[in-house]
Amino acid sequence: REIGAWDPKHGPCCTVEDFRIDLQGLPRSEWNKSAALVFAAEYMRRRQGRQGENRTLEDVSKAWLTHVMALRLRYKHKQQDELDEKERKARNRRRQRKHELYNRRLQTALEYPDIKDRAVAIVESLGQDGMSSDESDHEGHRGEATYHILDKDWRSKQVTAWLRMLDSLHLRLRYNGKWRATAGAWPHFRTTSLHDSKGAPVKGLPVDFYSRNWYGAQNTFAREQLQAKEQSNTLAIPAEHAK
């Protein structure tokens, strides 16, 4: 903001006591050229009268601008490294949430004998990669976050319905049929998103695990790579749980 408001007609951009350079803009921006002159003038003042000193104000100014180019490059690299590290940590957190989601659904499936065999088979077939990932609106900060589910466009609605049912049954287990919740961390609050996951589909699933529209849009090569199995006929949710 200060750089944009500065007018060269009103004098140098800074002083020796308050020396500042612009690392966001171009190395030879008007601000940096003004700062170079401030630096060069102070340099010449301090070196005045020294034997063998024959550099001009212009020489020092040019040398300083070359130095600014190197400083800016290091600054940009540092910013990129910090951005890459932030993204790496965010990916690790998303991967950990998928791992926890997979385990929670699997454990929930084991608690209900009437659906256990089918539910376990569905969750284990999908694996961790078949769980929906999410993005936090609060990534890396403290406080209550909302996680936006990145739907998998390749996954059938019937499979998704089973997973949502397991999430609801997990909450029922947590309440233990009463109004008092059991101990332990609560699942993250997850809500739908307008975005789809960019992750690759899980290969080798029964064909009815894939979205009919999505599967129909795949070319022959893509279908061969997918290696879909015969229809499972296990995705109908029992009436007592279809709520």
Protein Blocks (a to p, Z undefined) as FASTA:
>chain_A
ZZmmpcfknopfbdfklgccdfkbcfklmklmmmmmmmmmmmmmmmgoiahiacdfklmm
mmmmmmmmmmmmmmmmmmmmmmmmmmmmmmmmmmmmmmmmmmmmmmmmmmmmklmmmmmm
mmmmnommlpccdddfkghiacjddddddddfkbcfklmmmmmmmmmmmmmmmnnopabd
ceddddddddddfbdcfbdcdehiafklpcfklmmmpcfklmmmnopacdfklmbccfkl
mZZ
